[in-house]
């Protein structure tokens, strides 16, 4: 009787959150830095309503288009839509990541996630990533239709 060893080692799962209204070099830097923290990268794409609530404007592209764009990025393994309701984080709970990587400009998200974790008893390490040319690559600075 032969016994085979299977590699049952689970891939370390990393999650990033964003609206991703047109993927630019700043986003690609975010994806690359996040990949340094695990082997599987999942982009949680904010809903249209979340963009309106948080940024006080509607995204240029709809949530399905933005999800498809994120999924086309070579460093992104999966792209899913975020929760319809803010601060619920059922998507994060379902994905059960080993780490959540945040952009340098996502301090409000950090505070909201920390509050959610404190209330629910979930604990997921949060890592803030470095900016990549923030005066050049930030969605709010990008030309329409990029």
C-alpha positions in Angstrom: 0.0 0.0 0.0 1.4 3.3 -1.1 0.8 6.5 0.8 1.0 9.7 -1.2 1.7 13.1 0.3 -0.5 15.8 -0.9 0.3 19.4 -0.5 -2.6 20.4 1.7 -1.0 23.8 2.4 -3.5 26.5 2.1 -2.7 29.5 -0.1 -2.4 32.7 2.0 -5.3 34.8 0.9 -5.0 38.6 0.6 -7.9 41.0 0.1 -7.9 44.6 -1.2 -10.8 47.0 -1.3 -11.4 49.7 -3.8 -13.8 51.4 -6.3 -11.3 50.7 -9.1 -12.9 53.1 -11.5 -10.4 52.6 -14.2 -7.3 50.6 -13.2 -4.1 52.7 -13.3 -0.5 52.3 -12.2 -1.3 53.2 -8.6 -3.8 50.3 -8.5 -1.2 48.0 -10.1 1.3 49.0 -7.4 -1.3 48.2 -4.8 -1.9 44.8 -6.3 1.9 44.1 -6.5 2.5 45.2 -2.9 -0.5 43.1 -1.7 0.8 40.0 -3.5 3.9 40.2 -1.3 1.6 39.3 1.6 0.1 36.1 0.1 -0.3 33.9 -2.9 -4.0 34.6 -3.7 -5.2 38.2 -4.3 -8.9 39.0 -4.2 -10.1 42.5 -5.2 -13.3 43.6 -3.5 -14.9 46.1 -5.9 -17.0 48.7 -4.3 -20.7 49.0 -5.3 -21.9 52.0 -7.3 -23.9 53.1 -4.3 -20.8 52.9 -2.1 -18.9 55.1 -4.4 -21.8 57.6 -4.4 -21.9 57.5 -0.5 -18.2 57.7 0.1 -17.0 59.9 -2.8 -20.2 61.8 -3.4 -20.1 61.0 -7.0 -21.1 58.1 -9.3 -18.2 56.1 -10.8 -17.4 56.5 -14.5 -18.0 52.8 -15.1 -20.6 50.6 -13.5 -19.8 48.0 -10.8 -19.8 45.1 -13.3 -17.5 46.9 -15.7 -15.1 47.8 -12.8 -15.2 44.2 -11.5 -14.3 42.9 -15.0 -11.5 45.4 -15.3 -10.0 44.4 -11.9 -10.3 40.7 -12.9 -8.3 41.3 -16.1 -5.3 42.4 -14.0 -2.6 39.7 -14.0 -1.9 40.0 -10.3 -5.6 39.7 -9.3 -6.9 36.1 -8.9 -10.5 37.0 -8.2 -12.6 40.1 -8.2 -15.9 40.2 -6.3 -18.4 42.9 -5.7 -18.5 44.4 -2.2 -21.5 44.4 0.2 -24.6 46.4 -0.8 -24.7 47.9 2.7 -21.8 49.8 4.1 -19.8 48.6 7.2 -21.4 45.1 7.1 -18.3 43.2 5.7 -20.2 40.0 5.0 -17.9 39.7 1.9 -14.8 39.8 4.1 -16.3 37.3 6.5 -17.2 35.0 3.6 -13.8 35.3 1.9 -12.0 34.8 5.3 -8.7 36.4 4.2 -5.4 35.9 6.0 -4.7 39.7 5.6 -6.4 42.8 4.3 -4.1 45.3 2.5 -5.2 48.9 2.4 -4.2 51.7 0.2 -2.3 54.6 1.7 -5.5 56.8 1.4 -7.9 54.3 3.0 -7.7 55.5 6.6 -11.5 55.7 6.9 -11.8 52.1 5.7 -9.2 51.1 8.3 -11.2 52.7 11.1 -14.4 51.1 9.8 -12.8 47.6 9.5 -11.3 47.9 13.0 -14.7 48.9 14.4 -16.4 45.9 12.6 -13.7 43.5 13.9 -14.1 44.8 17.5 -17.9 44.4 17.3 -17.9 41.0 15.7 -14.8 39.4 17.2 -13.3 38.8 13.8 -9.6 39.6 13.6 -7.9 40.0 10.3 -4.5 41.7 10.1 -4.6 45.0 8.3 -1.6 46.2 6.4 -1.3 49.7 4.9 0.6 49.8 1.7 2.9 52.5 0.3 1.7 55.1 -2.2 2.9 55.0 -5.8 3.3 58.5 -7.2 0.1 59.7 -5.5 0.3 63.1 -7.1 0.2 61.4 -10.5 -1.8 58.2 -10.0 -5.0 58.7 -8.1 -8.3 58.0 -9.7 -9.6 61.5 -8.9 -6.6 62.9 -10.9 -7.1 60.7 -14.0 -8.6 62.0 -17.2 -12.1 60.9 -18.1 -12.2 57.6 -20.0 -8.7 56.4 -19.0 
